[in-house]
Amino acid sequence: MNGFGFRLSPSSAINLDKVDRSRFEELCSIEPDALRCMSCGSCSATCPAAQFSGMSIRKVLLNLQRGKEEEAFRLMSNCMLCGKCTMVCPRGINTRRIVLTISRIYEKEEKR
Amino acid sequence: MIYQGKQKIWSDYQKEIPDDHWYYVRSCIRQNFFPASEKMFLEICRNVLGKDFHENEHHTTCGGIAYHCDTIPQETAMTIVARQFALMTEAGYENYVASCITSFGNYTEILETWHEFPELEAKIREMLWKSCRKEFNKPKYLAHSSDLIYKYRNEIAEKAKFHLINKETGEPLRVVEHIGCHYSKMFPSKGVGGAEYPYVLTGMVEAWGGNVIDYPERRHCCGYGFRQYHVKANRGYSLSNTHKKFESMAPYKPDMIITNCPGCPYFLDRWQYVIAEMEGKTYGENGCGIPVLTYEEVAGLVLGYDPWDLGLQLHQVAVEPLLDKIGIEYDLEDKYKGIDKKDLLKPELPTSIKCF
């Protein structure tokens, strides 16, 4: 029964104890730079795909860290590998290579 | 002794609470939701502990709900509050105790504002004189009524007939304490224990034998939040807040929730039924909810008052499992009977959450 005229919204809280972070840890072991991102947003600001798709490597990394992989893949599918984000990253992170590594790790997972 | 962590916070945030001679003001809504709570507060303070508490029938709302709903400006609320202080001054009291958390927050905010902006206080004095021909002194001490029960907690414990202990297992009851946001989140120094870990209810629970449980969303709002509830379009937000709290506390299997705010027990109690209807989920044992009580009701139970005289039949969530755990005897036949066994009629019981 729901004749109340309002609904219950699910909580957006993320319980990191229940998140499987094994693939993110694998990513970090191959690309330790993934942990150096300080979420400044320079990559999002310069991304040519961001304007029409919301792509942001910053958000991709955060989503993977929080176990929200589907959301990360949805964003990453818009990446054109142009490498502008790599050029502007103040920490010198090779974001383009991180995108490729993410694809490799998760593709491997799907094949299993 | 070196105080660390919560003990340090608690030792830093202690407030001076006079022992006696208080001017008591009631809440607008508590008597409708939990009708015996304020009566029990006065009963305990006056008759059990022998203190001097005065109340005045001319007292009105403090304007807090309208102020927080953005329907009146603060100056209006200030003039209303100035009138309450004038009534206290006329009665010859200097210590002011409010039953409502929002009133307490409102009074604190107004006194602090007057302290920072004395010209505003002068303006309000003038407005009060023009509207009511009254003058006032500011209270020497301002307290919330839970501060008083906190102060008297050990005296109550000495007279206790029951303790917050499971009589079957001998273990302390697992108690969730929930503090109203306006108690100390606005002015941490005005609450016992500060804003992060208020001690006011924890002190009571510990003195009466219970064990307070710590859970992730402990300091989260109950969901009332005035505009969240009063605007129907936002009501789902209120419900979702409460749901978040229950999801967070459920793994710790609390036996009861104790609160010190008018809105919190109401929403934590009633929303359990709504969540049960919408989601089919209950948070207590055997299809029941988690009983939610005000601190006066808990003090009344501890002192051995009849649960039905404390108005516990007006709770949505059944309190009987809690009474059974503590070992308090009750007669289900008398649950819906008033004074002189007058039949109050039995409400229709929901099927989604177990009630008696």
Boltz contact constraints between the chains, C-beta under 6 A:
constraints:
  - contact:
      token1: [A, 1]
      token2: [B, 277]
      max_distance: 6.0
  - contact:
      token1: [A, 2]
      token2: [B, 278]
      max_distance: 6.0
  - contact:
      token1: [A, 6]
      token2: [B, 235]
      max_distance: 6.0
  - contact:
      token1: [A, 6]
      token2: [B, 236]
      max_distance: 6.0
  - contact:
      token1: [A, 7]
      token2: [B, 236]
      max_distance: 6.0
  - contact:
      token1: [A, 8]
      token2: [B, 239]
      max_distance: 6.0
  - contact:
      token1: [A, 8]
      token2: [B, 240]
      max_distance: 6.0
  - contact:
      token1: [A, 8]
      token2: [B, 243]
      max_distance: 6.0
  - contact:
      token1: [A, 8]
      token2: [B, 278]
      max_distance: 6.0
  - contact:
      token1: [A, 9]
      token2: [B, 240]
      max_distance: 6.0
  - contact:
      token1: [A, 11]
      token2: [B, 244]
      max_distance: 6.0
